[in-house]
Amino acid sequence: MDKKHVAIIQTNFEELVDVTHQVDDIIRILEERKVLNSTMVKFLMVTILLNFFLSVVNRPNYHFLQLSMEHRKKLRHFYEMIQGRGPGAFKSLLQVLRETENFRAENLLTKDNLTIHASILEPILQPVNVPQDVFDGVLDSDLEVKVHPQNKLMDIDEENQPSGTYKMRSKPRGHALIININKTLNQTDRIGSEVDERKLNKLFKDLGYKVVSRSNLNLKEMQTTIAEFSSDPALANIDSTVVFIMSHGQQLKPGERSVDLITSDGKNLNTKYIVDQFFSKDSKFTKVDERKPKLFFFQACRVEDGPNRNCSINRRWNHEVEIDSVLISNGHCPGRKYEDTFQIFSTIEGYPSMRDRKNGAWFVDKFCEIVAENAWQYDLDTMLGLVDEKIRNLSSVAYGYQTMEVLKQDMISTKTYQISHLCYTGSRIVARKASNGSIDQPEHLKRFILQKIRATGAITVAQFMKEVLINPACGYYTTREMFGRTGDFVTSPEISQMFGEMIAVWFVNEWAKVGSPKPFNLIELGPGRASMMADMLRTFDQLNLQSLVNVHFVEISDSLSKIQAEKLCVNVHYQDSKSNFYMNGETKSGVKVFWYKTLQDVDMTRFSLLVAHEFFDALPVHKFQKTSRGWREVMIDIDYNDTSGEKLKYVLSPGPTVMSMALISETETRDHLEVSPESTLIMEYLADKLERYGGIALVIDYGHNGDKTDTFRAYRNHQQCDPLTNIGSTDLTADVDFAALQKAVGNKLITFGPVTQRQFLQQMQMEVRLKMLLENCKDDKQKELLKSNVKMLTDEDKMGCAFHFVAYFPAVLEKLLQRFPSIGFLTK
């Protein structure tokens, strides 16, 4: 690259990092055009991604912050690297920035930065000063909407306007219609929505819009207001229109891209009708030759039914929350082709839209916050993404999380698409409760996954597993009773109390061997119904160790944590977001018990005994297939050959994915494999803590030693079934790769095993324990049951060889363990 071009990049380096987006697309295109080679791309795409994984594991509460930091780090590496490429690199860079709509970055590198490209909601010419007493009687914190001041004219040279942008030069910028229906016939008032109305009025005025605001309109008034607004002759002279409507709402039927909004007289007005008015013969906004954006915001629920209810908020939000929903059914308007239209829904299909009684609707509150701060520097797409990230950090005990949906219809240089994010990302997942069985959780989950695939394309097996198993609203683990003979599978602790007793005795023996450090933690990952822990604690009580131990559960399911608390504790307390644990209690014998969402929240600065029984098999895996063109990732897509449009199928990625480049060793000999990055990261974290502070870990699961290939499967009613059917009603699992866990702990820990469950329990003298129980048992049927249970746990053709045990000790104990090997893992 020429020195002058290098100088331009270096001069504008920090600003380039600030304004560049879609860096992955930029890197991919530059690789295709031979500007970057594969080694450079692998460094940029893989190294940074792995650093992000590590940061999320270490500080999961800062997911979005860490992602932003890693994004900036990648951009820094990219702009440093591009300076060392050939003489045509600068020209190629400009071209790719233009193709990816990075107009701000392009402007920094061309024309001495004199031309600024416009995009939707461009910055204001001058900030508008609003008197402090405008909103008397309302807390200042509720209406903190201060648009970022901008001293420069950031607008576009009309003669040089590039394709892919809208002109935003009119005065006013546009017209905004804000309608708030907070009182509806036969429904509860939408308390808090008056705060939303005031915030939006202030925001759009400060953005340079002429605002028309109306409240509590009946159906006829609503239709008249929208018709008058869309036919206002002044619209011909402005560059954009905004319609923002807040009311109760209801989704008509699955798959509809519209919502019924409820007017003050209890009647419904469909969002399609509202949008249609701006394409009618009377509309003044479409009577001009120029293409102008029309933005429609709908703050309302999209559930098919469900009368308005109240619920309390937990941990993420401090006030009472309600949902904008109402039971109603009626006809709807036929669809039509729209041009230059944004439709922004506060929630996705089938889900409620939350509203706080003090701060107003979640969506409106975060929309005002993000746009007021960033309209001067970001386009609407970027800001809506930031809004969604903000919303996803909020949760309701009764209704879970919320995510927004955006439909862009025939926008300039943009095809119709939908932005839809996962409903969970935070480390504290709150399950959404069903309402008297009215929510069909598996059906909701299936629709959500289909909707996500239609919006973003095929998803990875890992994404599929995560949604199916731990989606906070309708995931398998968060909403179902899956254990026991009436569930989908039976675990060893559920079969016999002796299993948990043997685990407790093993831990006590190994703990005593290393000097009986006290006090100590007893940690369980994924404790199920706490059956094993109950048997272990009973054993600890008999050995008079109860005063030395605290129990720590890592459990993401609120429903399971309640079952665990009922089984173990005499009292339970729920905590706020300031605590690392979300619940705590105490057993009858005085053992303190704590519940966490992640292992990283547990204080492991004391000696810890950790057990993970059937935990790692439920963690998401990425599946890969070796082809003649190299490794490809196995994805899940919709089978469009099926007439229902709801059948899923496996497909291969068209090219290498970030995961296939990052996770597959060059020495791999298998042609099909499964990799769990989450398992690796947990083991790396655990190895670091055990090495530093001391402890012992025991992993019990079915798995292999790095030699199996396709093990991804599902179970329902104790029978193996197709993972892509009965979504949300089946348990998904994959065999644990013990070799990968061993590699993750490196030389920090000493590993014993894997050995079969049969060997471990036999060496732990389970037969002796059985004999003692039989001697004290007077009932013949009970005796036979005890014998049968032991056979189930230890027989080779049952669970005896299906499950394996692996133990981990700090490497500093190597010499001790050579003299006194771990019982249960002794070789003949």
C-alpha positions in Angstrom: 0.0 0.0 0.0 1.2 3.5 -0.8 2.6 5.6 2.0 0.0 8.3 1.5 -2.8 5.7 1.9 -1.1 4.2 5.0 -0.9 7.7 6.4 -4.7 8.3 5.8 -5.5 5.1 7.6 -3.2 5.9 10.5 -4.6 9.4 10.8 -8.2 8.2 11.0 -7.4 4.9 12.8 -9.5 5.4 15.9 -12.5 6.8 14.0 -12.4 4.0 11.5 -12.6 1.5 14.4 -15.5 3.4 15.8 -17.7 3.6 12.7 -16.9 0.4 10.7 -19.5 -2.4 10.9 -20.0 -5.8 9.2 -16.2 -6.5 9.6 -16.7 -10.2 9.0 -18.3 -9.5 5.6 -15.4 -7.1 4.8 -12.8 -9.7 5.7 -14.6 -12.5 3.7 -14.9 -10.3 0.5 -11.3 -9.2 0.7 -10.2 -12.8 1.0 -12.2 -13.7 -2.1 -10.5 -10.9 -4.0 -7.1 -12.1 -2.8 -6.3 -9.0 -0.8 -6.1 -11.1 2.4 -4.8 -14.6 2.5 -6.3 -17.5 4.4 -3.7 -17.3 7.2 -4.7 -13.7 7.9 -8.4 -14.5 7.8 -8.0 -17.4 10.2 -6.1 -15.1 12.6 -8.8 -12.4 12.4 -11.8 -14.7 12.5 -10.6 -17.5 14.8 -8.2 -16.0 17.4 -10.5 -13.1 18.2 -13.5 -15.4 18.4 -11.8 -17.7 20.9 -10.8 -14.7 23.0 -14.4 -13.7 23.0 -15.5 -17.2 24.2 -13.0 -17.0 27.0 -14.2 -13.6 28.0 -17.8 -14.7 28.1 -17.0 -17.7 30.3 -15.0 -15.6 32.7 -17.5 -12.7 32.9 -20.8 -13.9 31.4 -22.7 -10.9 32.7 -20.8 -8.7 30.3 -21.7 -10.6 27.2 -22.5 -7.6 25.0 -19.7 -5.4 26.4 -17.2 -8.2 25.7 -18.6 -8.7 22.2 -18.2 -5.0 21.5 -14.6 -5.1 22.8 -13.7 -8.1 20.7 -15.3 -6.4 17.7 -13.1 -3.4 18.2 -10.1 -5.6 18.7 -10.8 -7.4 15.4 -11.2 -4.0 13.6 -7.9 -2.8 15.0 -6.1 -6.0 13.8 -7.8 -5.6 10.4 -6.8 -2.0 9.8 -3.3 -2.7 11.0 -3.0 -5.7 8.7 -4.5 -4.0 5.6 -1.7 -1.4 5.7 0.9 -4.0 4.8 -0.9 -5.3 1.7 -0.2 -4.6 -2.0 -0.7 -1.3 -3.9 -4.3 -2.2 -4.9 -5.4 -2.9 -1.3 -6.5 0.7 -0.6 -8.7 0.8 -3.7 -10.2 -2.6 -2.8 -10.8 -1.5 0.7 -12.8 1.5 -0.4 -14.9 -0.6 -2.8 -15.7 -3.1 -0.1 -16.6 -0.4 2.4 -19.0 1.0 -0.1 -20.5 -2.5 -0.9 -21.1 -3.2 2.8 -22.6 0.3 3.3 -19.8 1.5 5.5 -20.2 5.0 4.1 -18.8 6.7 7.2 -15.6 4.7 7.0 -15.3 5.4 3.3 -15.7 9.1 3.9 -12.9 9.1 6.4 -10.6 7.7 3.7 -11.7 9.9 0.7 -12.3 13.5 -0.3 -10.6 14.9 2.8 -13.6 13.9 4.8 -15.8 16.7 3.3 -18.7 14.5 2.2 -20.9 12.7 4.8 -23.2 10.0 3.6 -26.8 10.1 5.0 -28.8 7.2 6.3 -32.1 6.9 8.1 -32.4 9.1 11.2 -29.3 11.2 10.3 -28.0 13.6 13.0 -29.7 16.8 13.9 -28.5 20.1 12.6 -28.7 21.8 15.9 -29.8 20.4 19.3 -33.2 21.6 20.5 -33.2 23.0 24.0 -36.3 22.0 26.0 -37.2 23.8 29.2 -36.7 21.8 32.3 -40.2 22.3 33.5 -42.0 21.0 30.4 -43.0 17.7 32.2 -44.0 18.9 35.6 -44.9 16.1 38.1 -42.7 13.5 36.4 -39.4 12.3 37.8 -36.4 13.6 35.8 -35.0 10.1 35.7 -38.1 8.8 33.9 -37.6 11.3 31.0 -33.8 11.5 30.6 -33.9 11.8 26.8 -31.1 14.1 25.8 -30.1 14.0 22.2 -26.4 14.0 21.6 -25.3 17.6 20.7 -23.8 17.9 17.2 -22.1 21.1 16.2 -21.3 20.2 12.6 -23.7 20.0 9.7 -23.7 16.2 9.1 -25.6 15.9 5.9 -25.1 14.9 2.3 -24.0 16.7 -0.8 -27.2 16.3 -2.9 -25.4 16.0 -6.2 -23.1 13.2 -4.9 -25.6 11.1 -2.9 -24.6 7.5 -3.2 -26.9 4.6 -3.8 -28.2 2.8 -0.7 -28.9 6.0 1.3 -31.9 8.3 1.9 -31.8 12.0 1.7 -32.5 13.5 5.1 -32.2 17.3 4.5 -35.7 18.6 5.0 -36.7 21.1 7.7 -38.4 19.6 9.6 -36.7 16.2 9.0 -40.1 14.6 8.9 -43.5 14.2 10.5 -44.1 11.9 13.5 -47.5 10.6 14.6 -47.6 9.3 18.2 -50.7 7.5 19.4 -51.0 6.1 22.9 -54.1 4.1 24.0 -53.7 3.7 27.7 -57.4 3.3 28.6 -59.3 0.5 26.8 -62.9 -0.7 27.3 -63.1 -3.7 29.6 -59.3 -3.9 30.0 -56.9 -2.8 32.6 -55.3 0.6 32.1 -51.8 0.6 30.5 -50.2 2.3 33.5 -46.8 3.7 32.7 -47.6 4.4 29.0 -48.0 8.1 29.7 -44.2 8.1 30.4 -43.6 6.5 27.0 -45.7 9.2 25.3 -43.8 12.0 26.8 -40.4 10.4 26.1 -41.3 9.9 22.4 -42.6 13.4 22.0 -39.4 14.9 23.4 -37.2 12.5 21.4 -38.7 13.1 18.0 -38.9 16.9 18.6 -35.2 16.9 19.5 -34.5 14.8 16.3 -36.0 17.6 14.3 -39.4 16.1 13.6 -42.8 17.8 13.7 -44.8 15.7 16.2 -48.5 15.1 16.3 -49.6 13.3 19.5 -52.9 11.7 20.3 -54.3 9.7 23.2 -57.1 7.2 23.8 -58.7 7.2 20.4 -61.6 5.0 19.5 -61.6 3.0 16.3 -63.2 5.7 14.2 -61.0 8.5 15.6 -57.9 6.3 15.1 -58.8 5.7 11.4 -59.6 9.4 10.9 -56.3 10.5 12.5 -54.2 8.1 10.5 -56.0 9.0 7.2 -55.5 12.8 7.9 -51.9 12.3 8.8 -51.1 10.3 5.7 -52.9 12.7 3.4 -51.4 15.9 4.9 -50.1 17.9 1.9 -47.0 18.9 3.9 -45.7 15.3 3.6 -44.7 16.0 0.1 -42.0 18.4 1.3 -40.4 16.3 4.1 -38.0 13.4 3.9 -39.5 10.8 6.3 -42.6 9.8 8.3 -42.8 8.1 11.6 -45.9 6.4 13.1 -45.5 5.2 16.7 -48.6 3.4 18.2 -48.8 2.0 21.7 -51.8 -0.1 22.8 -52.9 -3.6 23.9 -52.5 -6.0 21.0 -52.9 -9.5 19.8 -51.4 -11.7 17.1 -54.0 -12.9 14.6 -52.6 -16.3 13.8 -49.1 -17.9 13.4 -47.0 -16.6 10.6 -48.9 -13.3 10.2 -46.7 -10.2 9.9 -49.3 -8.0 11.5 -50.9 -7.3 14.8 -54.4 -6.2 15.9 -54.1 -3.0 18.0 -56.9 -2.4 20.4 -58.6 1.0 20.4 -60.1 2.8 23.4 -63.6 1.4 22.6 -62.3 -2.2 22.7 -62.3 -2.6 18.9 -59.3 -3.7 16.8 -57.3 -2.0 14.1 -54.8 -4.1 12.2 -51.3 -2.8 11.6 -51.7 -3.7 7.9 -54.5 -1.2 7.6 -52.3 1.5 9.1 -49.4 0.9 6.7 -51.8 0.6 3.7 -52.9 4.2 4.3 -49.5 5.5 3.2 -49.9 3.6 -0.1 -53.4 4.7 -0.8 -54.4 7.2 -3.6 -54.9 9.9 -1.0 -51.5 9.7 0.6 -49.3 12.7 -0.1 -46.1 11.0 1.0 -46.0 8.6 -2.0 -47.1 11.2 -4.6 -43.5 12.3 -5.2 -40.8 10.7 -7.4 -38.3 10.4 -4.6 -38.0 7.3 -2.4 -38.6 8.2 1.2 -38.6 6.0 4.3 -41.7 5.3 6.2 -41.1 4.0 9.8 -43.9 2.2 11.7 -43.4 1.3 15.4 -45.9 -0.9 17.2 -45.6 -1.3 21.0 -48.1 -4.2 21.6 -48.2 -7.9 22.5 -48.3 -10.5 19.7 -49.8 -13.5 21.6 -52.8 -15.3 20.1 -54.7 -15.1 23.3 -54.3 -14.3 26.9 -56.2 -11.6 28.8 -54.2 -8.7 30.4 -52.4 -9.8 33.6 -50.1 -8.3 36.1 -46.9 -9.9 37.5 -44.0 -8.8 39.6 -40.5 -8.3 38.1 -37.5 -10.1 39.4 -33.8 -9.1 39.5 -33.5 -7.2 36.3 -36.2 -4.5 36.7 -37.3 -3.0 40.0 -40.9 -2.1 39.5 -44.2 -3.9 38.7 -44.6 -5.0 35.1 -47.6 -5.7 32.9 -48.1 -7.0 29.4 -49.8 -5.3 26.5 -52.1 -8.2 25.6 -55.8 -8.8 25.2 -58.0 -11.7 24.0 -59.7 -10.7 20.8 -60.4 -12.2 17.4 -61.5 -10.5 14.2 -60.8 -10.2 10.5 -57.6 -8.7 9.1 -56.5 -6.7 6.0 -55.1 -8.4 3.0 -51.3 -8.0 2.4 -49.8 -5.8 -0.3 -46.4 -4.7 -1.6 -44.8 -2.0 0.4 -41.9 0.2 -0.6 -39.3 1.9 1.6 -41.0 0.7 4.8 -39.7 -0.2 8.2 -42.1 -2.0 10.5 -40.7 -2.4 14.0 -42.6 -4.6 16.5 -41.7 -4.4 20.2 -41.8 -8.2 20.4 -41.7 -11.3 18.2 -44.6 -13.4 17.1 -46.3 -15.3 19.9 -44.8 -13.4 22.8 -45.9 -10.6 25.1 -44.5 -7.1 25.2 -43.6 -5.9 28.7 -44.4 -2.6 30.2 -43.2 -1.2 33.6 -45.7 0.7 35.6 -43.1 3.4 36.5 -40.7 3.6 33.6 -43.0 2.6 30.8 -42.6 0.0 28.1 -39.2 -1.8 27.9 -39.0 -1.2 24.2 -39.9 2.5 24.3 -37.6 3.2 27.2 -34.6 1.6 25.5 -35.4 3.0 22.1 -35.4 6.5 23.4 -32.2 5.9 25.3 -30.3 4.5 22.4 -31.6 6.8 19.7 -31.1 10.0 21.8 -27.5 9.0 22.4 -26.6 7.6 19.0 -28.7 9.2 16.2 -25.8 11.5 15.4 -23.5 8.6 14.5 -25.4 5.4 13.7 -28.0 4.3 11.2 -31.4 3.0 12.2 -30.4 -0.7 11.8 -27.4 -0.4 14.1 -29.5 1.5 16.7 -32.3 -1.1 16.7 -29.7 -3.8 17.2 -28.5 -1.9 20.3 -32.0 -1.5 21.5 -32.6 -5.2 21.2 -29.4 -5.9 23.2 -30.7 -3.6 25.9 -34.1 -5.3 26.0 -32.5 -8.8 26.2 -30.9 -7.8 29.5 -34.3 -7.4 31.2 -36.4 -10.3 32.5 -39.8 -10.9 34.1 -40.5 -13.7 36.5 -43.8 -14.4 34.9 -43.2 -13.7 31.2 -39.4 -14.1 30.8 -37.5 -12.2 28.2 -38.5 -10.0 25.3 -36.9 -9.5 21.9 -38.0 -7.2 19.0 -38.6 -7.8 15.4 -38.0 -5.6 12.4 -39.4 -6.0 8.9 -37.7 -4.0 6.1 -39.8 -4.0 3.0 -38.3 -2.9 -0.3 -35.8 -0.6 1.3 -33.1 0.9 -1.0 -30.5 -1.7 -1.9 -31.9 -4.1 0.8 -34.1 -7.1 0.3 -36.9 -7.9 2.7 -35.6 -9.5 5.8 -36.3 -9.9 9.5 -34.0 -9.2 12.4 -34.7 -11.6 15.2 -32.4 -12.3 18.2 -32.4 -15.1 20.7 -34.7 -14.6 23.7 -31.9 -15.2 26.1 -28.3 -14.1 26.4 -27.7 -13.0 30.0 -26.2 -15.3 32.6 -29.4 -15.2 34.6 -32.1 -16.9 32.7 -35.7 -16.6 34.1 -38.2 -19.1 32.9 -41.6 -17.8 31.6 -44.5 -19.6 33.3 -47.4 -21.1 31.4 -50.8 -19.6 32.2 -53.1 -22.4 33.3 -51.8 -24.5 30.5 -52.8 -21.9 27.9 -49.3 -21.6 26.4 -48.3 -24.6 24.3 -44.6 -24.4 25.0 -43.3 -26.9 22.5 -45.4 -25.4 19.7 -44.2 -21.9 20.6 -40.6 -23.1 20.6 -41.0 -24.8 17.2 -42.5 -21.6 15.7 -39.7 -19.6 17.2 -37.0 -21.8 15.7 -38.7 -21.8 12.3 -39.1 -18.1 12.4 -35.4 -17.7 13.3 -34.3 -19.9 10.4 -36.5 -18.1 8.0 -35.0 -14.8 9.2 -31.3 -15.7 9.4 -30.9 -18.9 7.5 -29.8 -22.4 8.6 -28.6 -22.6 12.3 -25.9 -24.7 13.8 -26.7 -27.8 15.9 -25.3 -26.0 18.9 -27.8 -23.1 18.4 -30.6 -25.6 18.0 -29.7 -27.5 21.2 -29.4 -24.3 23.2 -32.9 -23.1 22.1 -34.6 -26.5 22.6 -33.0 -27.2 26.0 -32.8 -23.8 27.8 -34.9 -21.3 26.0 -36.3 -19.3 29.0 -39.8 -19.2 27.7 -40.4 -22.8 26.5 -37.1 -24.8 26.7 -37.1 -28.5 27.6 -35.2 -28.0 30.9 -37.0 -24.8 31.9 -40.6 -26.0 31.5 -40.8 -29.8 31.8 -40.7 -32.6 34.3 -38.2 -34.8 32.6 -36.9 -37.1 35.3 -38.2 -40.4 36.6 -40.4 -43.1 35.2 -43.0 -40.7 34.1 -40.5 -38.5 32.4 -38.2 -39.1 29.4 -35.2 -40.7 31.2 -34.1 -42.1 34.6 -30.8 -41.2 36.2 -28.7 -43.3 38.5 -29.4 -41.3 41.7 -33.2 -41.7 41.0 -32.7 -45.5 40.9 -31.0 -46.0 44.3 -29.9 -44.0 47.3 -26.7 -46.1 47.3 -25.4 -44.3 44.2 -25.3 -40.9 46.0 -23.9 -42.6 49.1 -21.0 -44.1 47.2 -20.2 -40.7 45.6 -20.1 -39.1 49.1 -17.9 -41.8 50.5 -15.5 -41.5 47.6 -15.2 -37.7 48.1 -14.7 -38.0 51.8 -12.0 -40.6 51.3 -10.1 -38.5 48.7 -10.6 -35.3 50.8 -9.1 -37.0 53.9 -6.2 -38.3 51.8 -5.1 -34.7 50.9 -5.3 -33.5 54.5 -9.0 -32.8 55.1 -8.8 -29.0 54.2 -11.7 -27.2 55.9 -14.1 -25.6 55.4 -14.9 -26.7 51.9 -17.4 -26.3 49.0 -19.5 -29.0 47.7 -20.5 -28.0 44.1 -22.9 -29.8 41.8 -23.4 -28.8 38.1 -26.9 -29.5 36.9 -28.3 -31.2 40.1 -31.6 -32.3 38.5 -34.0 -33.0 41.3 -31.2 -33.0 43.9 -31.7 -36.7 44.7 -28.0 -37.4 44.6 -27.1 -34.4 46.8 -29.8 -35.4 49.3 -28.1 -38.9 49.6 -24.7 -37.3 49.8 -25.6 -34.8 52.5 -27.2 -37.6 54.6 -23.9 -39.4 54.4 -22.0 -36.2 55.4 -24.4 -35.8 58.3 -23.6 -39.4 59.5 -19.9 -38.6 59.3 -20.4 -35.3 61.3 -19.1 -33.2 58.4 -22.2 -31.0 58.0 -20.6 -28.0 59.8 -17.7 -27.9 57.4 -19.5 -27.8 54.1 -21.6 -25.4 52.0 -23.5 -26.6 49.0 -23.4 -24.7 45.7 -25.8 -25.6 42.9 -25.3 -24.4 39.3 -28.8 -24.5 37.9 -30.3 -22.5 35.1 -33.9 -23.8 35.5 -36.0 -21.9 38.0 -38.5 -24.8 38.1 -35.9 -27.3 38.9 -34.3 -25.1 41.5 -37.6 -24.9 43.4 -37.8 -28.7 43.3 -34.3 -28.9 44.7 -35.1 -26.4 47.4 -38.2 -28.3 48.5 -36.2 -31.5 48.7 -33.2 -30.2 50.7 -34.1 -27.0 52.6 -36.3 -25.9 55.5 -36.2 -22.3 54.4 -35.4 -20.5 51.2 -34.7 -16.9 50.3 -34.6 -15.2 46.9 -31.9 -12.7 46.2 -31.7 -9.6 44.1 -29.3 -9.0 41.2 -26.5 -7.7 43.5 -25.8 -11.2 44.7 -23.9 -13.8 42.7 -26.4 -16.4 43.8 -30.1 -16.0 43.0 -31.5 -18.2 45.8 -30.2 -19.6 49.1 -31.5 -21.8 51.9 -30.5 -24.1 54.7 -31.0 -27.8 55.4 -32.4 -29.3 58.5 -28.9 -30.1 59.7 -27.7 -26.5 59.1 -25.9 -26.9 55.8 -26.2 -23.7 53.8 -27.2 -24.1 50.1 -26.8 -21.6 47.3 -28.0 -21.5 43.7 -26.2 -19.9 40.8 -26.7 -19.5 37.0 -23.1 -20.1 36.1 -20.1 -21.8 37.6 -18.2 -18.5 37.4 -20.5 -17.0 40.0 -19.4 -19.6 42.6 -16.7 -18.5 45.0 -14.1 -21.2 44.5 -11.3 -19.5 46.6 -11.6 -22.4 49.1 -11.1 -26.1 48.7 -13.9 -27.5 46.5 -15.4 -30.9 45.8 -17.3 -30.7 42.5 -19.5 -33.3 40.9 -21.1 -33.2 37.4 -23.5 -36.0 36.8 -25.0 -36.1 33.3 -24.2 -32.4 32.9 -21.7 -32.2 30.0 -23.8 -34.4 27.7 -26.5 -31.6 27.6 -24.1 -28.9 26.5 -24.4 -27.8 22.9 -22.1 -29.4 20.3 -21.1 -28.3 16.8 -21.2 -31.1 14.3 -18.8 -31.4 11.4 -18.6 -33.5 8.3 -15.4 -34.1 6.2 -16.1 -33.7 2.4 -14.0 -33.7 -0.7 -13.9 -29.9 -0.4 -12.8 -30.0 3.2 -14.6 -29.7 6.5 -18.1 -28.5 6.5 -20.4 -27.8 9.5 -23.7 -29.7 9.8 -26.5 -27.1 10.0 -30.3 -27.3 10.5 -32.6 -25.8 8.0 -36.2 -26.0 6.9 -37.1 -28.7 4.4 -38.8 -26.6 1.8 -39.7 -29.7 -0.2 -42.2 -30.5 2.5 -45.5 -28.9 1.9 -46.1 -28.0 5.6 -43.0 -25.7 5.6 -42.4 -26.8 9.2 -40.2 -29.9 8.7 -36.5 -29.5 9.6 -33.5 -31.3 8.0 -29.7 -31.4 8.2 -27.7 -29.6 5.6 -24.0 -28.8 5.2 -22.6 -25.3 5.2 -21.6 -24.2 1.7 -18.0 -23.4 2.9 -15.9 -23.5 6.0 -17.4 -21.8 9.0 -15.6 -20.0 11.8 -16.2 -23.0 14.0 -14.8 -25.5 11.6 -11.7 -23.4 11.2 -11.3 -22.9 15.0 -12.3 -26.3 16.4 -10.9 -29.0 14.1 -7.4 -30.2 14.5 -5.2 -30.6 11.5 -4.4 -34.2 12.7 -8.1 -35.2 13.0 -8.6 -38.6 11.4 -12.4 -39.0 11.8 -14.6 -37.9 9.0 -17.4 -36.9 11.3 -17.1 -35.3 14.7 -18.8 -33.3 17.4 -17.2 -30.6 19.4 -18.5 -28.8 22.5 -16.6 -25.4 23.0 -18.7 -24.8 26.1 -17.4 -28.0 27.7 -13.8 -27.1 26.9 -14.2 -23.6 28.4 -15.8 -24.9 31.6 -13.0 -27.4 32.1 -10.3 -24.8 31.5 -12.0 -22.6 34.1 -12.3 -25.5 36.5 -8.7 -26.5 36.0 -7.5 -23.0 36.8 -9.5 -22.9 40.0 -8.6 -26.3 41.3 -4.9 -25.7 40.6 -5.0 -22.4 42.3 -7.2 -23.0 45.3 -7.3 -26.8 45.6 -10.1 -29.3 45.0 -11.3 -32.5 43.4 -13.8 -32.9 40.5 -15.7 -36.0 39.5 -17.4 -36.2 36.1 -20.0 -38.9 35.5 -21.5 -39.2 32.0 -21.8 -41.4 29.0 -19.1 -40.7 26.5 -16.0 -41.8 24.6 -12.3 -41.2 24.5 -12.1 -39.2 21.3 -13.0 -42.0 18.9 -16.8 -41.8 18.3 -18.4 -39.8 15.5 -22.2 -39.2 15.3 -23.7 -39.4 18.8 -26.3 -36.5 18.7 -29.7 -37.9 19.6 -32.9 -37.3 21.4 -35.0 -39.2 24.0 -38.7 -39.1 24.7 -40.6 -41.4 27.0 -37.4 -43.4 27.5 -37.1 -44.1 23.8 -34.5 -42.7 21.4 -36.1 -40.6 18.7 -35.3 -38.1 15.9 -33.9 -34.8 17.4 -35.6 -32.8 14.7 -39.1 -33.9 15.6 -41.2 -33.2 18.7 -39.2 -30.0 19.4 -39.3 -29.0 23.0 -40.8 -32.3 24.1 -37.5 -34.3 23.8 -34.2 -34.3 25.6 -31.2 -33.6 23.3 -27.9 -35.1 24.1 -24.5 -36.0 22.7 -21.8 -38.3 24.1 -19.1 -36.5 26.1 -15.6 -36.5 24.5 -13.5 -37.3 27.6 -10.3 -36.9 25.5 -11.3 -33.2 24.8 -11.9 -32.6 28.5 -8.5 -34.1 29.3 -6.9 -31.8 26.7 -8.7 -28.8 28.2 -7.3 -29.3 31.7 -3.8 -29.7 30.3 -1.0 -30.3 32.8 -2.8 -28.4 35.5 -4.8 -31.4 36.7 -4.1 -35.2 37.0 -6.8 -37.3 35.4 -8.1 -40.7 36.6 -10.3 -42.6 34.2 -12.5 -42.9 32.3 -13.7 -46.1 33.9 -17.1 -47.7 33.7 -19.7 -47.1 36.3 -19.6 -50.8 37.0 -15.9 -50.8 37.9 -16.3 -47.6 40.1 -19.2 -48.9 42.1 -17.7 -52.3 42.6 -14.5 -50.9 43.9 -16.5 -48.6 46.2 -17.9 -51.8 47.7 -21.6 -51.2 46.7 -22.2 -54.9 47.3 -21.2 -54.5 50.9 -23.6 -51.5 51.3 -26.4 -53.6 49.7 -25.8 -56.4 52.1 -26.2 -54.0 55.0 -29.4 -52.7 53.7 -30.8 -56.2 53.0 -30.0 -57.2 56.6 -32.1 -54.3 57.9 -34.9 -54.8 55.4 -37.9 -56.9 56.5 -40.0 -56.6 53.4 -39.3 -59.2 50.7 -40.5 -57.0 47.9 -38.3 -54.2 49.1 -35.3 -56.6 49.2 -35.9 -57.6 45.6 -36.2 -54.0 44.6 -32.9 -53.2 46.2 -31.2 -56.1 44.4 -32.8 -55.1 41.1 -31.7 -51.5 41.4 -28.0 -52.5 42.0 -28.2 -54.8 38.9 -29.5 -51.8 36.9 -26.6 -49.6 38.0 -23.9 -52.2 37.6 -24.8 -54.8 35.0 -22.8 -54.6 31.7 -26.0 -54.8 29.6 -27.7 -52.0 31.6 -26.1 -48.8 33.0 -22.9 -50.5 34.2 -21.0 -49.9 31.0 -23.0 -47.1 29.5 -21.7 -44.5 32.0 -18.2 -43.6 32.8 -16.4 -41.9 35.7 -13.5 -39.4 35.4 -11.7 -37.8 38.4 -9.5 -34.7 38.4 -6.9 -33.7 41.0 -4.5 -30.7 41.1 -1.1 -31.7 39.5 0.7 -30.8 42.8 -0.8 -34.0 44.3 1.0 -36.3 41.7 3.4 -37.9 44.1 0.8 -38.5 46.8 -1.6 -40.1 44.2 1.2 -42.3 42.9 1.5 -43.8 46.4 -2.2 -43.8 47.2 -4.2 -44.0 43.9 -7.8 -43.0 43.8 -10.1 -45.8 44.8 -12.7 -46.6 42.1 -10.0 -46.1 39.4 -7.6 -48.8 40.5 -6.2 -51.0 37.7 -5.8 -54.7 38.2 
